């Protein structure tokens, strides 16, 4: 068993927002371009709330990205968990800078740029004033690391984005932005459960308990909605 004084684990539940207008259009959905949830996205969030109520989920902390699609989803989760939403700007999707509100086609025409090595692309800002993939991983990974450090021995729910879910894998596996780009295709309104423990040497130990848990969406047509656009190395879709 655990020795006295051993750090207790944090259960971190990452919930992707319901289907959004930005997913469907598709539009670059920063603060300007985010039109919130679609009707289908609200239905997904209702089904999520129903499941959390029926299973009598208990959590100690509820956080949400400050983008409208995440905050709107968070309202359903907050009702089910009977917790206030703690807003965290660092849980936002990759920040698109001047591309915010453009269509994906417009962004590609203006900003996707000439061919460049994949490693260089990781440091290439999404658009003027926006983040690079590598910079985003540092910011989002830091936000998740702070949550588990702040809430040892607690259950923490964070309503966030596909990119932040991807960042959780990069954080757990110790990968930087220049590594191979691995996509995880998280479903809208799905639950990903990580368990985090500090090892005896102070290192992070991550256990992936569930990924893409969407049993509450049974009866829905399960499909991966387009991610908010995030730069990929030139030559890839």
N, C-alpha and C positions, 0 to 999 in steps of 0.2 A: 504494500500500500504506500501511499504518499507519506513521506517523512514530515514531521512537524516543521512548519515554516516553508514547505514547498509551495511555490506559487500555484494558485488554482487556475483552471482553464477559463478562458472566455469563449462563450458561444457567440459567434458572429453570423447573423442571418442577413444576407444581402438580397434584397428584393428589387428586381428590375421593374421600372414603371410600366403601366399598361400601355397598350398601343397608342401612339401619339400622332398628331397631325404631321409633325416633322418626319415620322417614320413613313407615312403614307404618301406624302406629296411627291418625292421626298425633298425636304427643305433642310438647310443647315440650321439646326435648332439651338442657337445660343439664346441669351436672354431676349433678344429682339425677335428671332425667328420661331421661338417656341410658342405654338398655338395651343398647348395643353393636350389633353386626352381627346381621342375620338369617342364616338358613342360606343364603339366596340371596346375601346380601352377602359371606359367607365364600367362596362359590363364585366370585363375581366377583373377590375378592382373590386366590384361587388362580390364576385365569386370568391376572390381571395379573402375578403372580409368575412364572408359566410364561413369559409373553412376555418379561419383563425378562431371564430366564435365557437363553432361546433366542436373543435378539438381543444377548446379552452386553453389556447396558447397563453403562456405567461412570459413576459420579458421585463427587464429592468430599465432599459433605455431604448428610446426610439429617436433616430436621427433621419434627416432627409436632405438631399440636395436641394438647393434653393431655386432650381429651374422649375417652371410651372408644372410640367408633366410629372415630375417627381413629387412635388408638394401636393398636387391633386391626388395622386395615388396614395400618398402618405396619410391623407385625411381618412381614407377607408381603413387603413391599418391602425391609425390612432384610435378610431372608434372601437375596433375589435380588441385592441390591447389595453384600452383605457389609459393611455399614456399621452403626455404632451409631445409634440414634435419639436425636437431640437434642430434648428436649421444649421447646416454646415456647407458653406460655399465651396469647401475643398472636395466635396462629394460630387461636384458638377462634372458633366461630360467634358471632353476636350474642348477648350475655349477657342472658338473659331475666328476671333478678331473681326476684320472687315468683311469676312465672308458670311457673317451672321445674317440669316434671312434670305440668302441666295438659294436658288435651286442647286441641286448637286451638279447638274450640267453646267450651270453658270460658273460654279466654283471651279470645276475641272478646266473650263476654258480659260479662266483668268489666273488661276493660282497653282494648278497641278504641276506646271512647269516642265522643263525638258528632262530627258532621261538623266538619272544620276545614280550612283551606286546606292544600294539599299542602306548601307551604314550611314551615308551622308543624309539620306532621306529621313532617318530617325531624328535628325537635328534640324530639319527644314520646317519652318513655321507653317502652320496650316494656311494662313493668310496673314497679311500685315497686321501686327498687333495680336496675333493668335499664338497658341502653343504649338510646339513640336510634339511628336509622339513621345520622345524621350523625356521632355519636360513634363508632359502630362503624367507619365508613369511615376515620376518623382513626386509630383503633387498629390495624385490620387493614392499612391502607395503610402505616402506619408500620412494621409488622412486616416487610412485603415489601420496603420501601425499605431497611431495615437489612440484610436478607439479601443484597441485591445489592451494597450498599456494602461489606459485610464480606467478600464472597467474589468479588472481581474475578478474572476469568480462571479461574473454577471452574464446575463443573456442580453445581447445588444442587437437590435434590428436597425438596418440602414436601408432606406429606400433610395435607389440610385439609378445607374445607367449601365448599358452594355459595356461601355469602355471601362467603367470603374470595376465591373465584374472581371473583365480581362485583366485589369491592373492587379486584382487580388491574386491571380495565378502567377503573374510576374513577381509579385512580392513574395509569395509562398515559395516559389522555386528559385528565388534569388537572381532573376534575370533582369538585365538592363535593356534599354531601348534598342541597342544595336544587335541583339540576338535575333534568331529567326523569329519572324512574326507568326505567332500561333493564335488563331482565332477560336473562340469558344461558343459562338452562336447562342447566347442566352436568350430564352424566350421571354416575351412580355409577361409581366406579372408572375414570373417564376421565382422560386426561392432557392438560394444557394447557401449551404450551411458549412461554415468553417469552424473548427475548434482550434484555438490557439493556446499554447502553453509556453512559458519560459523554461528552457532547459536549465540544468544545474550550472552550466557555464554561462548562463544569461542569453544563450542563443534562442531564436524563435523556433518553435516546433509547431507546424501547421498540419492539421488533419482535415481532409475534405470529406465531410460526412454525406452531403447530398449536393448534387448539381442539377439545375433545371427541373427542380421538383414543381410540377405543374398539374398534379392530380386534381386540383380544384377546377381546372379548365376542361375536364372531361366533358365531351359533348360539343366543345368548341372545335373548330378546325384548327389543329395545332400547326402553326407554320412560323418560321423565323421572319419577323418583320425586318425590313432593311434597318441596319444600324444607322444612327446619325453618322454622317460621313467622317471618316478618320483617314488620314493619309496612309497609303500603303506604298511599298517600294514600286518605283516606276516599272511598268510592264505587267503589273498584276491588276486584276479587276478590283 
